[in-house]
Amino acid sequence: MAKKSPAKAKMIRAEAMRDAAKRRADMAAAKNSVSRGVIEVDEYAQVDGAWREIGLETQARRALVDDGLYKLSDLRKVSLAALKDLQGMGPNAIRVIVAEMKKADLSFRK
């Protein structure tokens, strides 16, 4: 698979962010869309590749994508406490993310 150009990647990321904002609004309106089977798996599969590579489980990947976090460097925008508060982020996911952040020499927002 050929590597996407930076402009194309930026366009896809912006589109994914708009879609994530729409999903968050829809989920807030529906209150509990997961139990109603509203989640579109294909939409998540397009944008959660970075999280899939580091071995995060599905719920944690969805929580990160819904919050607009698509890659490891995006985690610099949030604090560790805010990350722990996301629905679907368990202790194992936090442990994996913290380890990957240390490997990449990145830190959370204070």
Secondary structure by P-SEA (a helix, b strand, c coil): cccccaaaaaaaaaaaaaaaaaaaaaaaaaccccccccccaaaaaacaaaaaaacccaaaaaaaaaaccccccccccccaaaaaacccccaaaaaaaaaaaaaacccccc
